[in-house]
Amino acid sequence: MKEYQPEIIPTTLCMKHKDRVIAHWTKRLGFREIPAWPPQPRFSELPPFGTRPPGYTLWPKQSLTDPERDNELLQREFVKAVVHNRGHTPSITHANELYGLLAELSKTKDRAGRHMTPMRSLLTAVITRDSIAGHGLWYESQKPSGTQGISIPGFFFNSAEHMFLAKDGEERNRKRYGEIACGIDPAAIERETMRLDRHSWLYIRRSGPEWAIIDAYDPSLAV
């Protein structure tokens, strides 16, 4: 995963039709919410006097009445953004939320029979090939164990440089700690995460390896 730098403009992919956390942080960080890729330029952002926003939140408008068509819309717009970021480095793509992107947006053809690039294969290519090329992928998941028949590939666990783990009461999720493969005993990772308070995280840096408990709660940032 690539560290954030001011000259890099991240793109957040939001597949939920409503998400108060994403909406809050989009506003707080000064990102511009856009319904489609690429962003349409605004006069206030054009040089020489304008400046681009520090990031974009790609949030396509869904019908809420036709889930299949909504998924095609999300997949089509997200693929365009990811492909753009792969070819324009340094860049950061924030995939929210990873399991949904991998499991729900991986059609190979739309209803008209036209080819579609599956997000599962695209994001797997990003995580296995793009870091060295300057494209960083940030992602989170509330369901790391996946579901029967649909899993999160191990690359997403053993390739990340920076990881933040919360307390997880689901044993199947905790079993995936063994795939982090950073030199820290998976049993120790599980033990420490089970001791965490509600707003605390176990941070792991793979290249150390280094780990620390981080208290992430700040009342001023509550959503």
N, C-alpha and C positions, 0 to 999 in steps of 0.2 A: 504494500500500500504506500502511496506517495504522500509525503508530508505537504501540508498546505503552505503555499507561498503566495504573497499578494499579487504577483504577476500572473498567477494561474486562476482562471475563472471556472469554478466548478459547475457542473450540471447535476441537479438532483432529479431523479426519476420518481414520480409519485403515482402509484397505480390505484390508490384508494380514491373514491369520489369525494370523501371528506376526511380530513386529518388535521385536527387542531394543533398538533405538535409541529407538523410540517408548515402549516400556515403561520404559526407564531414565529418560527425560526426564519422563515422566508422574509417576514417583515423585519425582524430584529437584525438580521444580517444585511438587509438592504438588497436582497436578491429580487430579480424580476420574475414574476410568475408568467409563464407563456403556455398557450394551449397546443402549440405545434412547433415542430422543428423544421427549418432553422428560425431563430428569433427574428422578428421583423424590426428593423432599426427604427429608433425614435429620434426625432430631431435633436432632443436634448442630449443624446448619446453620441452624436456625430462630431468628428474632429473639425476644426481645431479646438473648439471651446467645450464640446461635450465630452463626457466620459462614460464608458460602459459600466453597467452595474457589476458588483463584485462576484456575482454568480446568477445562475438561472434555475428556477424550479419548473421543470417540464411537467405540466399537469393537464393532460387532455380532458376535455369536457365529455362526460359519458351520458348516454341516454337514460340509463338505469332501467330501461324496459327491454333491452335486447343485449344480454350479457355476451353472447357470441360476437356480435358486431362491436361491442365496447372493447372486448379483448383484442380484436383485430386492430382497432384504432390505437389502443395502447401499444401493442406490439409494433405496429408500423412506425409510430412516432419515436418510440424508445430506440428502435434499431437505427433510425436515421441519426439520432443524437450520439449513440455509442460509436457508430461508424465514423462520424465526423470527429469525435474526440480521439479515436485511434489514429486518424490521419493528421491531426493538428496537435502536436505535442510541444511543450509539456501540457498535460491536461488531467482533469480529475472527473470521474463519473461516480456519483453517489447513488447506489442502487437500493431503493427502499420499496418494498421489503424483499430480501433476496429470495426466500422460498416462493413467494407468490410470482415473482418474475420468472423463476425457473420452471415452476409447475403449471402456471396458467397461461403463459404467453409464449408457447413453444409450438405453434401451428406451423406446418410446412406449406400449407395452401390456404388461401382465403375462400370464402363461399363462392366466389366467382371462378375458382380454380387457378388463381394467380399465385406464383411462388411467394412465400414469405420466409424470412430468415428467423429461425427459432431463437429466442432469447437464451435458452439453455446452452446451445452450442456457441452462441456469440460471446456470452459472458465467461464461459469456460475457456474460450480462446483468449479472452482478455486476461484472465487470471494466470494463465500458463505462459503467455507470450509477451504481454504488453509492458510489464514493469520496467524491463531493461530498455524499452523503447520510449519511456517517458510518459506513459499513460497509466495513472493510478486508479484503482477501483476501491472505493469505500463502500462497505455494505454491512447490514445488520440482519439478524434473523431471530424470530421468536420461536422457530420450529427447526432447530438444527438437525433433529433426528429424521426430519422428513415424515412421509406417511407411507403406508404400504404401496409399493409400486412406484413411488416418486420420492427420490432422495436428493440430498444436496451432495454433489461430488466432493470427494475428499480434498481436491485441490484447494477448495475454499477454506479449509482448515489448516492445511500444512504449507500454504504459500504466503499467508499474511505476515507482515513484519510487526504490526501493532495490533493487539487484541484487547478487548474489554469484555470481561465475562461477568454476568450478574448471577445472583443466587437463583438456582433452577431446581424446582422440586420434582421435575420429570426425569426419572432415571435414564430413560432412553436418550434424552438429550445429553446427559452427562457422560454417557459412554463414548461420545465423540471427542472427548478431551484427549483420548489416546491418539487421535489423528493430528493433533497440534504439532507433535514431533519437534519440540524446541529444546529438548534436553532436560526438561523438568518432569518429574514423575507424575503421570496422570492422576494417581491416587492423591498426591499432594494438592494438585489443582482442584480436584473435586472437594477435598477436605476444606480448603481455604474458601472456595466459593460458597459452601454451605454455611460458613460462619459470617457471611457478609450481611450487613444491615440493608435495609430497603433501598437506600439511595447510594450505596457503595458499589464499587466495581473492582474486580481483580484485573490489573493491567499486566500484560505480558509483552515483552519485546523479544522477538525471536533471536535476533543476532547477538544478544548478550550471552546466554539468556539472562534477562532481568525481569523481575516482577515486583509489584507493589500494590497495596490497597489504596484506592483513590475514593475519597468522599466527594461525590459529585453534586451533592445537594446545595443549592443556593436559593433561598426564598425569593430573591429578586428575579430568578429565571423560571419560577413556577408557571406552568401552563394550565 
